[in-house]
Amino acid sequence: MGHGDDAPIIYRLSYNDIHKAIQTTAPRIMSEFSPDLFIAIGGGGFIPARVLRTFCKLTVDGKKRNIPIQAVGLVLYESVGGIAETMGTEVQRTQWIDFSTLGNKYSHGGLLGRRILIVDEVDDTRTTLLYTVRELKSDIEKQLQDVADEAERARLRAETKLGIFVVQNKLKPKAGDLPDDVAYFAAAETPDWWISFPWEMSDIDSHDALRTENPTL
């Protein structure tokens, strides 16, 4: 099938494509960042975060443990059905972290001393990722201010790390640069095409069949 001049170029991904891409990237994430908390951006980051947890484990008292997943809800795209969505210009927060469930081991609100990996399906304009990083840094700073001991505050500041993992990074101009202290991992990179994820599809069989028409990377 050819693409008209105004038709978007569609790149379709199957569940297996995504699973294997995450599996390939997970060892580098563990060796270079070693997260102990995932924050999934909903809804596209939910399934990638769960798959990533299969391949990334914590070691606690010599035993492998699952990395906890927290969810945040952010809205940027304005859906009008099918693939005809338009990009929003302002991030809307619909859900944020439940700090009360981050575990009794972590004091001062639950973020301090953690290696926090933000997970999403795609780095497109980067608007939602920049928003999430900014808001998390603000939350971390607020929690640091509650630490009275200066030496302890400095230690926690140094140990608290942020990172990002996306399934697909689009090679295009972004809304901004990520801070230098934020680690970044992408399972794959694509041109500025429309990426069709399987969890968006009402007819998964047709979606998978049309993968034969994917453009060549």
N, C-alpha and C positions, 0 to 999 in steps of 0.2 A: 504494500500500500504506500503510495507516495504522500508527501506532505504538501499541502497548498502553501502559498507564500505567507498567508496569515495564520495558518494552522500551527498550533504548538507542536514541537517535537516531543514525543512522549517516550519515556524510558520506564518500562514496567519491571518491577522487582517481585520475585516470588518469595514466599516464606523461607524456602531453602536458600535462596540467594542471600537473604539477610542473616539467617542463622549462621551460614558458613562464613560470611564476612565478619560477623561479630566474633565467631570462634577464632578466626585468624588474628584478629586485633587484640584479643583478650590478653595473651601473654605479654605483649608490649605494655599494655595498661598496667598489669600487675608488676612488671619489672621496673617501670619508670615512675609509677605513681602510687600503686598499692592502695586503692581506695578502701575506706571502711564505712562509707555511706553513699548510697545512690540517691540523687534527687531527679525523678523523672518528670519532664515537662509534658503535661497532658494536652491532647491525648496521644500524640505521635511517639512520645518517649516511653510509654508504658510497656509495650511489648519488647522493644530493644533492651530496656533495663532488666526485665525478667530473663531474657535470653542471656544477657551479659552475666547475670548472677549465677548461671549454670557453670560458667567457666572462670569466675573470679570468686574465690573463697577467702574468708578470714581464717587464720590459725589461732585458736584460743586454747591455752593449756594443752597444746599438742593435738588438738582436734580441729577438723575443718568445720567452719560455721558459715552460714549464709550471710551475705552482706545485706543489711536492712535497706528497704526502699521507701523513701518518702515521695509524695506527689505534690506538684504544684500545678494549678490550672491557669493557663494564660491564653488569651485570644488575640490573634493578630489578623488572620485571614477572615474575609467576609464571604461566606459561602452563598452561592446562588445556584448550586446544583451542578452535578457532573464535574467536569474539570474546569468549568467557567467560574473560577473564583478570582476575586480581586484582592490585592494586598492591602491590608489595613495600614494605617499610619501611626496608630497608638496602641500600645499593649494594654490590655484589660486583664486585671487579676481577678480570677474567679475562685481560686483556692490557693492557700499557702501552707507552709509546713506546720504540722502539729508538733510543737516543741515538747509537749507533755509526754510523747511516746518515744522519745529518742533514747531512753534508757537511763536507769539510775546511776550507772557508772560515770556518766558525764554530767558535771555540775555546770553552773553558770548558763543554763539555757539549752545546752545540748549540742551546740555546734563547735565549741572550742576544743582544740586538740584533735580534731578530726581531719581526715583527708576526704573531701567531699567531691564526688563526681556527678556533674550535671549531665543528664542523658536526654537526647532528643533525636528525632528521625533525620532531620536535615538542617544544615547550616545554609540558609538561603540568603536573605539580606542581613542576617545576624541580629536583627532587632530584638527578638525574644531572648536570645542568649545573652546579649549585652544587658538587657533589663534584669535577667535572673542573676547574673554576676553582680550587678550593682546593688540589687536588693539584698543578696546574701552577704556581701561585704558590709552593708549597713547593719544587718542583723548581727554579724560577727562583732562589729565595732561596739554596738550597744551592749553585747554580752561581755566584752572585754572591760568596758567601763564599770561593770559590777564587781570586777576582781580588785580587791583593795590592795593586795600585796603587789608592789611594782615588779619584783623579780618573777613572780608567778604569772603576772599579766604578760610580761615580755616572753616568757617561755611558751605560754599558750598562743600568743600571736605568731611566734615562729613556727609552731607545730601545726597550726591550722592552715590547710591548703585547699585550694579550689582547682578543679579540672573540668574539662568538657569532653564528652564523647558523642559523636554523631554518626549515624549510619552512612550518610552521604553529605559531602561538602560540595556545594556548587561553586565552580570556578568563575566568580563574578565579583564586581565591586561590592563591598559590604558597607553597612551603615556606620561602622567604626571598627577600630582595632581592639582586640582583647588586651587586658593588662598583661604585662610581661610575666607576672607571677602566677598566671593561670595556665595550667597545662592543657594541651589540646590534642585530641585523637580523633581521626576520621577513618572509618572502615574503608571508604572508597571516595573517589572524587569524580565528578562529572561536569561536562559543560553546563551552561545555563539552560537546561531542558526541563520540561515538566516531568517530575518523578512521580510515578504512580505506585503507591504502596499497597500491598495486598489487603491490609486491614481496612482500607477505604472502600473496598469493592463489594457491591451487592451480588455480583456474579463472578465468583472467584475462578470458575472454570474458563470462562471467556477471557478473563484477565490473563491467566496463565498461558492460554493458547496464543494470545496476541503477542506474547514475549518473543516469538519468532520474528516479529517485525521491529524489534528494538534496533535503533541505530548502533553502529559500531563505535565503541569507545576508542 
